[in-house]
Amino acid sequence: WYFTAHLTLKCNFNCDYCIQKFEDHSKKIINHYEELTTDQWIKGLLNFQAPFLVLSGGEVTLRNDSAIIASYVAQNFGHIEIGTNLSKDPQKLINEIVLSEHKNIVIGTSFHPNQMNTKMFLLHVKKILDSPVQLNTVAIVDTFDGKGAEAYEQLLKLGIPKLSLNPYQGIYEGKVYPKEMEEYSDGKNIKKVNCKTTIICISPDGSIYNCSHNIYIHSTNVLGN
């Protein structure tokens, strides 16, 4: 089991398949939480210990404090992954992680071909690979124009250990993908399932949920704070 701390839901991308827009894929992401401050995140996370912590978003680099938070709580977690879409030059993030001297802080990223130039993404990935900081995971969204698969092939040559090409999930030109999800796309054919989670999810305001989905819909099913 592990923790995911959603420092923010703000994002500089507007992917039409984003899970935050599950009810209406035409909407832009709205951050409907009052975000914790840097000090509040540090004090809160120091109450926990776990093998793994993900600092996630939204896009965490919009806050400029993910590496600071990670460095102050690093001793409580086996590994800490800062998840970013790498739209920003990662050099500042790299410098902050190196300065912290914590070897268990790593970077994870995802590539969204319709939101970012492939050449720029590869440039930012190589900058991390050439640094002392570990690039832990790279997830690529497969798109219908082939850009995702093309980037995947180029990244394979770089020897990234945790590299995945994920199928498109969402609405494209009025059609739902994958097709087996079409009957649920209008929100009317929802079925209840028994869900067992291995993730403890923390929303931007410090509320604790058993599922990221409940954070995105601002559910009242809160476990604590």
N, C-alpha and C positions, 0 to 999 in steps of 0.2 A: 504494500500500500504506500501511497505517497500523497503529498500536499500539492495543490495548485493554487497559487495566489494570483488572482486577477487584479493587478494593480490599477488598471483602467479598462474601460470598454471602448474608449475613444480609439479611432483607427483612421489612418490617412489613406487607406484603400477602401474601395466600395465594391467588393466582390459580390456578384449576384447569387452565388451559392453559399454565402456566409451563414453559419448556423444562427447568428444573432438575428437574422431576418427571416426566420422560419415561417412566420405568419404572413409576411408580405415582402416578397423579394424585390419589390420596386422601391422600398424604403431605404433611406440612409441609416447608418448606425447612430443611435442616440444613447449617450451615456447618462442613464437615469439614476446614477448613484452619486452621493457626496463622497468623494474619494478620501481615504485616509492620508494623512501627511506621512512624510518619510519617517519621522520619529514614531508615529503611531504604528506603522507597519513593523518597524524594528522591535518595538516593545511587544507587540502582539505575537510575532513569529517566534520570539525568544521563549514563549510559553510552550512551544512544541519541540519534539524531536522526531525525526523520521529518516529513512534511508535516502529519500529523494524529495526535492522541492523544485517546482517549476514556477518561475515568475513570468506570468503571461499577461495577455490583454484580451481584446484590443491589441494595440501596438505599444509595448512597454517603453520604447525609446522616446515616445512623446512626453514622458514624465521626466526623463533625465536623472533618475535616481535608482534605477534597478541594480546597478553594480554596487552602489553605496549600501542599499538594503542587504544585498547578498553578502557583502563583506562583513557586516555586523552580526549576521545570524549564521555564518558559515559553519561555526563549531557545533551547531545543533543538528546539522543535516549531512548525510553521507556525500551527496552530490547536489549541487544547485544548478539548474539550467535556466538561463535567461533566453526566453523565446522571442524572436524578432523576425520581421519580414525582410530585414536588411535593406530597407529603402533608404536608410541613412548610412553614410560612410561609417563603418564600424570601428574606426581607429580610436575614437574617444572611449568607446566601450571597452575595447581591448586594453587601452592604457590604464583605465580604472581597475580592471580585473587584475592586471599585472601588478599594479601598485598595491593592491590588497594583500598580495602574497599568499592567497588561498588557492591551492591547486585544484580544489574540488568545485570551483565555479567554472562552468562551461557555457558555451553558446549553442542554441538550437535555432533552426530557421526553417521557413517554408517559402516556396517560390510560387507566385501567382502570376502566370504569364500575361494575363490580360491587364495587369496593373503595373507591371514593372518591366523594363527593358532587360532582355536576357543577358546581354553583354555586361551591363552594369551589375546585375546580380552575381554573375561569375567573377567579376572583378572584386566584389566585396567578399565573396567566399574565399578567393585566393588570398586576400589580405589576412583573413583569420588563419588560414592554413599556414601562412608564412610567419605567424606570430607564435608566442609561447602558449597562447590560449587554445584549449581544445574545442574543435567544432564537433559537437556530439551527434546531432541529428539534422538531416536535411530532407524535408518532405516537399514533393513537387505535385502540384495539381495538374492532372492530364487534361488538356484542352482540345477542342475540336480542330484547331488550326495547326496542331502538331508542335507548337512551341514548347509545351511541357515535356513531351517525349524527347525533343531535340536537346533541351537543357539537361535532361536525365542522362542521355548518352555522353554529353560533354563532362558532366560531373562524375560519371563512372570512371573516366580516365584519371581523375584526381585521387582515386582510392579512398573516397569517403566511406567509412565503415557502416554507418546507419543512414542509408540513402533509400528513399522509397518514392515510387511513382503511384500516386493515388488516383483512382477513377473519379471523374467529375460527378459531383452530387449536387443537384440543384435544378434550376429552371433555365433552359437555354432555348431561345426563339419559341417560347410558348410550350415547350415540351419538358417533361420531368425526367431527370436522370438520377439513378438508374431506373429503368422502366418499371421494375417491380414495386417502386415507391409511388407510382402514379396514383393509385387508388387512395393514398393517404394525403395527397398534396393539397386538397381543399379543406383539410382540418375536420372533416365530417366523419371519416371512417377510422378514427383513432381507437386503438385497442389498448386495454390495460395490460401491463406485463409486470411480472415480479422482477425487480431489479436489484442486483447485488453489486455494490460498488467497491472499488479498491482505492478510490480517490476521495480525499477530503478537499472540498473546493471552498475558497474564501473569496467573497465578492469585494468590489472596490471599497465598500463601506465597512468591511470587516465581518459581515455576516457569514455564517458557515452553512454550507449546503452539501448534500451527498451527490450532486450532479451539476455539471456546468450549465446544462440546459435550464435548470431552475434559476440560475443567475441571470441568464439572458432574457428570460421572460419576467424577471423580478417577482418570482414566486413568493407566496407567504409561507411556504413550507420550509421554514428556517430551523436549523438544528441548534444554533446558538450564535454567539458573537464574542 
